[in-house]
Amino acid sequence: MQTPILSRLLWLSQYIVLVSASNFALVERASASAVPTPISVAPSQNWDGDDGPWSSFTIQVGTPIQDVRVFVSNEISTTWIVETEGCAVGDDTCSNGRGLLFNPNSSSTWSQYGFYALGAEQNLGSTGSARYGNDTVGLGIQGSGGPSLPDQIVGAFSTDDFYLGFFGVNPASTNFTQQEQGKASYMTTLKNQNLIPSLSFGYTAGNKYRLKQVLGSLTLGGVDSGRFVPNNLSISFAPQEGRSLLVGIQSISSVDQNGTTSNLLPSGGIMASVDSTEAQIWLPVEACQAFEIAFGLTYNDTNGFYLVDDALSSQLTAQNASVTFTLGNSTSGGETINITLPYASFDLLLTPPAANLTSNTNYFPLRRADNSTQYTLGRTFLQEAYLTVDWERQNFSISECLFSENMQQTLVAIQAPSDTTSSGGSSTGKTVGIAVGVVVGVLVIAAAIGAFLWKKRQTKRDSEKEKAEKAKMLDNDMEDQHRQGFKQELGVDNEHQRFEMQGSTPEEAKAKAEAAQAQWINEKARYPGERSGIAEVAGGDVSRSEIAAGDVSRPELPSSQGGPLRPFHELYDPSAPPAELPGDPVGELEGSVPALSSQTSFSSSRRRSLNRNNPGSPLSQSSGRFSVANKVSRGKRQARDSIPSLHATAPTPPPKPAAGLSSPPPSVRPTSRRNPSNDIYSPLSNEDMMSPGSAGMTVRGGTHVVSPDSPADPEASRRSFWARMTGKKH
């Protein structure tokens, strides 16, 4: 499975390389011509506005085409134009002054949304609404060859808040309802259709006072490098919506022909918005008052403008003072540039109905800002400054304009962040890069698939191996449990104690068992009439009834009649030390102990006590797991009715075996018995067996010893005691 998939992926990568190579040979020139270049929007040759004059630009709207003149706005993303209701019927002066009028009803491609607020310059007090719809919009005059895009958002208004319309160069999308998906802007559509290299633009407002009038300049997707002096200042976007182009004004100063200088920003640095939608410069009140002193201005409280009469205008023209703005990325420090405006930049004209005036009046384009949201550098500032904005990199720059008699247009593309192709160059390198990237991507995917399949197979092997190991462990655990259960079934109490015969073969084990049996039988021969043997030989079973009847003279059965040996034998070792019986620890075998009553119990645990009191419990009958008190009480019936006292007595050494006989071989040993304290198996030592022939009985955990006034016959006493203790038949 793994090999076919990898081979197919490798074949696919080779196919992509071959197709790409063939495309290089077939469409190399076409690819080169498809590289987008910046678009220069030609100015209209007109000076428009009621607060200007300002250089405007011509655009085409509707079907059939209706030419209108507009200004440039970096704050809006749609196209605003003045509709027919903006002027009285037949008022051609008004119509021409407002950049010509647009009639939506005359356009066959008009599709209306409805009336909505204009939504720009609201921080500066502007209001008004517009009739919004979709229509075809083209750049430049008819026949100029500029791009024409259908289905673009157009706002047709008649309010006096804006005298002319605007062409928006902001790429933000627009939606009229929350449910509707945002509609692409004109700039974004140009970029999506590969008509411009990036979402960027370069703009200067132009001015009427330099040379022979310098028209405005607008370049989409790049800049006109012949219109400005480059610098190293790059300013990042601000997070405020609608005021993203914030620049730090670190200082403002003026100097006249007499060398008199003035600080026009006494309150320190501020952040101001660069907005080509607005005509004037808005500064703090303290700065405006400094301008008043330096230029002899008077503020008109009625309309909020600084009006200049003819006498003051002549005086200021003679002084020819200049104003320098020092700009940076913040209000202080860092890289800075100086933009110097001559007095002519401020010598502008208001025409009715602006400022509710009835005649043309000169004014100084300075406005008092109520708060920091109104600090603005408008078109007055952009007469001497060139603005470059890169929407995709979210930064902009401001440069000092370059003016010369022979200015030549030099368009330079601003490439999108992901595009490294130089302007006007061949796209072969880009296509090769894409092909190589695709091949590398295919190889990476193939490697990933191969690694996944190998990992999957390895995981499967590991899983099978783990399952096999778990199964083996489970089998071992079951076998151990089976063995343990087999041992438990044999019993571990006194009645079922067992010995394991060592030996590597069954023959050796049998020989050792027969030797042990012979020694045991020979040992028993020393005690004639004994019927209480501990070991059981096949055929030598003697019932308890015979002992109860006093029949102790029955001869031992010969071993030849016993038949085969049983697998386990309980053997009696006459040379073993005194036996230990389980019981609760009372003390060591030293000193004397207090007298015990016949009711004293020496059970080693609560469970033994419960079993002993339970008639149905094996321990209450013949299991041998009974307390020392009960064992001693059995002896009372044969010894005496009461025991005066219990005291410590040194145990009598066991009698030596008959001559020629040796002790049981070391291979015969106890294996285990239940430990009463922790309920686990513990080794059974020879001390756990009581030695016959002793004058007393030693019990570990206490000093309970039968007193010397025991029955006169030690053999009878010993037989009776072992019969009671072990419950063996004789």
Residue pairs with C-beta under 8 A, 6 or more apart in sequence:
1 453
2 450
2 453
2 454
5 446
5 449
5 450
5 453
6 446
6 449
6 450
9 442
9 443
9 445
9 446
9 449
10 442
10 443
10 446
12 442
13 438
13 439
13 442
13 443
13 446
16 435
16 438
16 439
16 442
17 435
17 439
20 431
20 432
20 434
20 435
23 431
24 428
24 431
24 432
28 426
28 428
31 426
31 427
31 428
31 431
32 425
32 426
32 427
32 428
34 194
34 427
35 197
35 421
35 423
35 424
35 425
35 426
35 427
36 194
36 195
36 196
36 197
36 221
36 413
37 196
37 197
37 221
37 222
37 411
37 413
37 423
37 424
38 196
38 197
38 219
38 220
38 221
38 222
38 223
38 411
38 412
38 413
38 414
38 423
39 139
39 146
39 147
39 190
39 195
39 196
39 219
39 220
39 221
40 217
40 218
40 219
40 220
40 224
40 409
40 411
41 57
41 139
41 140
41 146
41 167
41 218
41 219
41 220
42 57
42 58
42 140
42 141
42 144
42 146
43 55
43 56
43 57
43 58
43 206
43 215
43 216
43 217
43 218
44 55
44 56
44 57
44 58
44 69
44 141
45 215
46 55
46 56
46 69
47 53
47 54
47 55
47 56
47 208
47 213
48 54
48 56
48 69
48 71
48 97
48 99
48 163
48 164
49 56
49 71
49 163
49 164
49 279
50 97
50 163
50 350
50 351
50 352
50 353
50 354
51 163
51 279
51 280
51 348
51 349
51 350
51 351
51 354
51 363
51 365
52 279
52 348
52 349
52 379
53 208
53 348
53 349
54 71
54 205
54 206
54 216
54 279
54 379
55 205
55 206
55 207
55 208
55 215
55 216
56 69
56 70
56 71
56 99
56 164
56 216
57 69
57 70
57 71
57 72
57 139
57 167
57 216
57 218
58 67
58 68
58 69
58 140
58 141
59 67
59 68
59 69
59 70
59 79
59 81
59 137
59 138
59 139
59 140
59 167
60 66
60 67
60 136
60 137
60 138
60 139
60 140
60 141
60 142
60 146
60 148
61 68
61 79
61 81
61 102
61 107
61 135
61 136
61 137
61 138
61 154
62 102
62 104
62 106
62 107
62 108
62 109
62 110
62 135
62 136
63 107
63 108
63 109
63 135
63 136
64 106
64 107
64 108
65 138
65 142
66 100
66 102
66 103
66 106
66 107
67 100
67 141
67 142
68 81
68 82
68 99
68 100
68 101
68 102
68 165
69 99
69 100
69 164
69 165
70 79
70 80
70 81
70 99
70 164
70 165
70 166
70 167
71 164
71 165
71 166
71 167
71 276
71 277
71 379
72 166
72 167
72 169
72 203
72 205
72 216
72 218
72 276
73 80
73 120
73 166
73 167
73 168
73 169
73 170
73 275
73 276
73 277
74 169
74 170
74 201
74 203
74 245
74 274
74 275
74 276
74 277
74 387
74 389
75 120
75 121
75 168
75 170
75 242
75 243
75 275
75 276
75 277
76 119
76 120
76 166
76 168
76 170
76 277
77 168
77 170
77 171
77 172
77 173
77 174
77 185
77 186
77 187
78 132
78 152
78 153
78 154
78 155
78 168
78 174
78 185
78 186
79 137
79 152
79 153
79 154
79 155
79 165
79 166
79 167
79 168
79 186
80 118
80 130
80 154
80 155
80 156
80 157
80 162
80 165
80 166
80 168
81 99
81 101
81 102
81 154
81 155
81 156
81 157
81 165
82 98
82 99
82 100
82 101
82 102
82 156
82 157
82 158
82 164
82 165
83 101
83 102
83 103
83 104
83 131
83 156
83 157
83 158
84 101
84 102
84 103
85 158
86 94
86 98
86 101
86 157
86 158
86 159
87 94
87 95
87 98
87 101
88 94
95 101
97 163
97 351
98 163
98 164
99 164
99 165
102 154
102 156
104 110
104 112
104 131
104 133
104 135
104 156
107 135
107 136
109 134
109 135
109 136
109 150
110 133
110 134
110 135
111 133
111 134
111 135
111 151
112 131
112 132
112 133
113 132
113 133
113 134
113 176
114 131
114 132
114 176
115 129
115 130
115 131
115 132
116 129
116 130
116 132
116 155
116 176
117 127
117 128
117 129
117 130
118 126
118 127
118 128
118 129
118 130
118 155
118 157
118 159
118 161
118 162
120 126
120 242
120 277
121 161
121 162
121 275
121 277
121 278
123 242
123 243
123 373
123 374
124 278
124 282
124 374
124 376
126 161
126 162
127 159
127 161
128 157
128 159
128 161
128 162
129 157
129 159
130 155
130 156
130 157
130 159
131 155
131 156
131 157
132 153
132 154
132 155
132 156
132 176
133 153
133 154
133 156
134 151
134 152
134 153
134 154
135 151
135 152
135 154
136 148
136 149
136 150
136 151
136 152
137 148
137 149
137 152
137 154
137 186
138 146
138 147
138 148
138 149
139 146
139 147
139 148
139 167
140 146
147 190
147 195
149 186
149 189
149 190
149 193
152 186
152 189
153 174
153 183
153 185
157 165
160 353
163 354
166 277
167 186
168 185
168 186
168 187
169 187
169 201
169 203
169 218
169 220
169 389
170 185
170 187
170 391
171 185
171 187
171 188
171 191
171 199
171 391
172 185
173 182
173 183
173 184
173 185
173 188
174 182
174 183
174 185
175 181
175 182
175 183
184 192
187 196
187 199
187 201
187 220
187 391
188 199
190 196
190 220
190 221
191 198
191 199
191 221
191 416
195 221
196 220
196 221
196 222
197 221
197 222
197 413
197 414
197 415
197 416
197 419
197 423
198 221
198 222
198 390
198 392
198 413
198 414
198 415
198 416
198 419
199 221
199 390
199 391
199 392
199 416
200 220
200 221
200 222
200 223
200 388
200 389
200 390
200 391
200 392
200 414
201 218
201 219
201 220
201 221
201 388
201 389
202 217
202 218
202 219
202 222
202 223
202 224
202 227
202 386
202 387
202 388
202 389
203 216
203 217
203 218
203 219
203 276
203 382
203 386
203 387
204 216
204 217
204 227
204 228
204 382
204 383
204 385
204 386
204 387
204 401
205 216
205 276
205 379
205 382
205 383
206 213
206 214
206 215
206 216
206 217
206 383
207 213
207 214
207 344
207 345
207 383
207 384
208 214
209 342
209 344
209 345
209 347
210 344
210 403
211 403
211 405
214 403
214 407
217 224
217 227
217 386
219 411
221 413
221 414
222 411
222 412
222 413
222 414
222 423
223 386
223 388
223 411
223 412
223 414
224 409
224 410
224 411
224 412
225 410
225 411
225 412
226 402
226 407
226 408
226 409
226 410
227 386
227 401
227 402
227 407
228 386
228 388
228 399
228 400
228 401
228 402
229 399
229 400
229 401
229 402
230 399
231 335
231 337
231 397
231 399
231 400
232 335
233 327
233 328
233 329
233 335
233 336
233 337
233 397
233 398
234 329
234 395
234 396
234 397
235 245
235 246
235 247
235 329
235 395
235 396
235 397
235 398
236 329
236 394
236 395
237 244
237 245
237 394
237 395
237 396
238 244
238 245
238 246
238 271
240 246
243 273
243 275
243 373
244 394
245 273
245 274
245 275
245 387
245 389
245 396
246 271
246 272
246 273
246 274
247 271
247 272
247 273
247 274
247 327
247 328
247 329
247 377
247 398
248 269
248 270
248 271
248 327
248 328
248 329
248 330
248 331
248 332
249 265
249 269
249 270
249 271
249 272
249 325
249 326
249 327
249 331
249 375
249 377
250 269
250 326
250 327
250 328
250 331
250 332
250 336
251 263
251 265
251 269
251 325
251 326
252 263
252 264
252 265
252 283
252 287
252 323
252 324
252 325
252 326
253 261
253 262
253 263
253 264
253 265
253 323
253 324
253 326
254 261
254 262
254 264
254 294
254 295
254 321
254 322
254 323
254 324
255 261
255 262
255 321
255 322
255 324
256 319
256 320
256 321
256 322
257 319
257 320
257 321
258 319
260 321
262 290
262 293
262 294
263 290
264 287
264 290
264 291
264 294
264 323
265 283
265 284
265 287
265 290
266 286
266 287
266 290
267 284
267 286
267 287
268 331
269 330
269 331
269 332
270 283
270 284
270 331
270 372
270 375
271 330
271 331
271 372
271 375
272 282
272 283
272 375
272 376
272 377
273 375
273 376
273 377
274 376
274 377
274 381
274 382
274 387
274 396
274 398
275 376
275 377
275 378
276 378
276 379
276 382
276 387
277 378
278 376
278 378
278 379
279 365
279 378
279 379
279 380
280 365
280 366
280 367
280 376
280 378
280 380
281 365
281 366
281 367
281 376
281 377
281 378
281 380
281 381
282 367
282 368
282 369
282 374
282 375
282 376
282 378
283 291
283 366
283 367
283 368
283 369
283 375
284 369
284 375
285 368
285 369
288 299
288 366
288 367
288 368
291 297
291 306
291 364
291 366
292 298
292 299
292 306
294 321
295 316
295 321
295 364
296 312
296 315
296 316
297 306
297 308
297 312
297 364
297 366
298 306
298 307
299 306
299 368
300 306
300 307
300 355
302 356
303 355
303 356
303 357
304 355
304 367
304 368
305 350
305 355
305 363
305 367
306 363
306 364
306 366
307 350
307 361
307 362
307 363
308 316
308 347
308 361
308 362
308 363
308 364
309 362
310 362
313 347
313 362
316 343
316 347
317 343
317 344
317 347
319 343
320 342
320 343
321 343
322 340
322 341
322 342
322 343
323 340
323 341
323 343
323 345
323 346
324 338
324 339
324 340
324 341
325 338
325 339
325 340
325 341
325 377
325 381
326 336
326 337
326 338
327 336
327 337
327 338
327 339
327 398
328 334
328 335
328 336
328 337
329 335
337 398
337 399
337 400
338 400
339 381
339 384
339 385
339 398
339 400
340 384
340 400
341 380
341 381
341 383
341 384
342 384
345 380
345 383
345 384
346 364
346 365
346 366
346 380
347 362
347 364
348 362
348 363
348 364
348 365
348 380
349 360
349 361
349 362
349 363
350 357
350 360
350 361
350 362
350 363
351 357
351 360
352 358
352 359
352 360
355 361
355 363
365 378
365 380
367 374
369 375
369 376
377 385
383 401
384 400
384 401
385 398
385 399
385 400
385 401
386 398
386 399
386 400
386 401
387 396
387 397
387 398
388 396
388 397
388 398
388 399
388 414
389 396
390 396
390 414
392 416
392 417
393 417
412 423
413 423
413 424
415 421
415 422
415 423
419 430
420 430
421 427
421 429
421 430
490 496
490 498
490 568
492 672
492 673
492 674
492 681
493 618
493 619
493 623
493 624
493 625
493 673
493 674
494 623
494 624
494 625
494 725
494 726
494 727
495 622
495 623
495 624
495 726
495 727
495 728
497 570
497 670
497 673
497 684
498 568
498 569
498 570
498 671
499 568
499 569
499 570
499 571
499 668
499 669
499 670
499 671
500 568
500 669
500 671
501 509
501 512
501 513
501 667
501 668
502 509
502 512
502 667
503 509
503 512
503 667
510 565
512 665
512 667
512 668
513 565
513 569
514 565
515 665
516 569
516 571
516 664
516 665
516 668
517 535
517 537
517 559
517 565
517 569
518 559
519 661
519 662
519 663
519 664
520 533
520 535
520 571
520 572
520 664
521 537
521 556
521 559
522 658
522 661
523 572
523 574
523 657
523 658
523 661
524 530
524 533
524 556
525 556
525 658
526 655
526 657
526 658
527 715
529 552
529 553
530 552
530 556
530 715
530 719
530 730
531 542
531 546
531 547
531 551
531 552
531 554
531 719
531 730
532 547
532 718
532 719
532 720
532 722
532 723
532 728
532 730
533 540
533 542
533 556
533 572
533 728
533 730
534 570
534 571
534 572
534 722
534 726
534 728
535 569
535 570
535 571
535 572
536 566
536 569
536 570
536 728
537 557
537 559
537 562
537 565
537 569
538 562
538 563
538 564
538 565
538 566
539 557
539 561
539 562
539 563
540 556
540 557
540 562
541 729
542 554
542 729
542 730
543 729
543 730
544 723
544 727
544 729
544 730
546 552
546 554
546 730
547 719
547 723
547 730
552 716
552 719
552 730
569 668
571 664
571 668
572 689
572 692
573 663
573 664
573 668
573 686
573 689
574 654
574 655
574 657
574 663
574 691
574 692
574 693
575 654
575 656
575 657
575 663
576 654
576 686
576 687
576 689
576 691
577 651
577 654
577 686
577 687
577 689
577 691
578 651
578 687
578 689
578 690
578 691
578 694
578 697
578 698
579 687
579 688
579 689
579 690
579 691
579 698
580 685
580 687
580 688
580 689
580 698
580 699
580 700
581 628
581 631
581 688
581 690
581 697
581 699
581 700
581 725
582 604
582 625
582 676
582 701
583 602
583 603
583 604
583 627
583 628
583 699
583 700
583 701
583 702
584 602
584 603
584 604
584 701
584 702
585 701
585 702
586 593
586 602
586 701
586 702
586 703
587 593
587 702
587 703
588 703
589 648
589 698
589 703
590 648
590 703
591 648
591 703
592 647
592 648
592 703
593 646
593 647
593 648
593 702
593 703
593 704
595 644
595 645
595 646
596 629
596 646
596 704
598 629
598 633
598 636
598 642
598 643
599 629
600 629
601 609
601 627
601 629
601 630
602 627
602 628
602 629
602 699
602 701
602 702
602 704
603 609
603 612
603 627
604 676
604 677
604 701
605 676
605 677
608 619
608 625
608 627
608 676
610 617
611 617
611 618
611 619
611 620
611 625
612 619
612 620
612 625
612 626
612 627
612 630
613 620
614 620
617 623
619 625
619 626
620 626
622 727
624 725
624 726
624 727
628 699
628 702
628 704
631 724
631 725
632 643
632 704
632 706
634 724
635 706
635 720
635 721
635 724
636 642
636 643
638 711
638 717
638 720
639 706
639 710
639 711
639 717
640 709
643 706
643 707
644 707
645 707
646 703
646 704
646 705
646 707
647 703
647 705
647 707
648 703
648 705
649 695
649 696
649 705
649 707
649 708
651 691
651 694
651 695
651 696
651 698
652 691
652 693
652 694
652 695
652 696
653 691
653 694
654 691
654 692
654 693
654 694
655 692
655 693
657 663
670 683
670 684
670 685
670 686
670 688
670 689
671 683
671 684
672 681
672 682
672 683
672 684
673 681
673 682
673 684
673 688
674 680
674 681
674 682
675 681
675 682
687 700
688 700
690 697
690 698
690 721
690 722
690 725
692 718
692 722
693 714
693 718
695 706
695 708
695 710
695 714
696 705
696 706
696 707
696 708
697 704
697 705
697 706
697 721
698 705
710 717
711 717
711 720
719 730
722 728
723 730
